Amino acid sequence: MKVAGTSPNVRQCNCNLVKWFLLSNGSATKPEIAEATGISLMTVGKIVNAMLEEGTLLRSGLRESGLGRRAERFELDGNRSCSVSLRFRGVGVDFVAANEFGAVVREEFMPMPEGYLVAELAPKLAGFLDGLPPMRTAVAGFPAAVFGGRLHSGGLRQFRQMDVQRELDALFGIPVWMGRDLNLATVGYSRRGLAPMALETPELQDITCFLLDPAGHGAGCMAGGRVLRGADFFAGEVGRMPLPGGRCIRDLVADDVPDEEYIAGVAYLLGAVTCTVNPRIAIFSGRSVRPALLPEIDRRLRQRIGFHWEGEGNVCPELVWEPDIWPFYRAGMVYRATRRLHSGVQMVDDVF
């Protein structure tokens, strides 16, 4: 896009302001854009005309203006390109495509043989993309600690000894963002009800999401709106947390232990997390969770940690049972992908 009359940096900043406003507010007239962004009406007119020429904007009808005249409204074309997100599982991969606004437009599960490799996804990806707008960004989520382009835990052992980042970049032909499943699910849970490009700050910014399952045990932690990854990306590996007596959490929930031992162990885990990151909500999901025991675990936790600030409630988190965290996981991936799609127009840093 070329908007004459000012320096390149100022032009780009003005264009980004206009695009960010439309991403956040939908359609608007030129005077509305000028009033909201502080850019002169003449400059807004040049920017809008340039965006119309390149196909970024659509005309969306007329409306009455404050001067009694009908003014034309404009909106971004959210279907010019798409993002693709992948959830890697032992039995296959979930593919999710979203438009530029973060609305899911296609979703499909692709079963894969045991021990499958990234390169084997090529025909699946080609079929999935058929008929979609051009793909501009991609995100991949894994049930593992992810850093340095590699997986360092979890059950996808075929990926342990390879540079997964390089394989994914080659598959997609663009740089792919890799992340941990529970971190993405925590972000998605935090942003419930908010569009990926919404300017509002999520009300819920302190969350811990636990997965207790025979396939894996871990947690995603968010504190103050930021995902905690740790100096060595070890944050969330709660399955390895030692319990009194020498066992670990993963031993406790994997075995058919008596309810009393289960309650004591999970309450111990929650106590450690509460005193360390103090989440407002602790979400539990997975086949090793015993939902009927959560009320007693909650009572035991509050009995152990009875602290409260003067005039406030107990500092312990609310315990929530979610049978399926996939909706939040998917929302977290789409959020990350949509933000990457518009990374050039972000006015503030991405806190997640």
Buried (B, 14 or more C-beta within 10 A) or exposed (E): EEBEEEEEEEBBBBBBBBBBBBBBBEBBBBBBBBBBBEBEEEBBBBBBEBBEEEEBBBEBEEEEBEEEEEBBBBBBBBBBBBBBBBBBBBEBBBBBBBBBBBBEBBEEEBEBEEEBEBEBBEEBBEEBBEEBBEBBBBBBBBBBBBBEBBBBBBBBEBBEEBBBBEBBBEBBEEEBBBBBBBBBBBBBBBBEEBBBBBEEEBEBBBBBBBBBBEEBBBBBBBBEBEBBBEEEBEBBBBBEBEBEEEBBBBBBBBEEBEEEBBBBBBBBBBBEBBEEBEBBBBBBBBEBBBEEBBEBBBEBBBEBBEEEEEEEEBBBBEBBEBEEBBEBBBBBBBBBBBBBBBEEBBEEEEEB
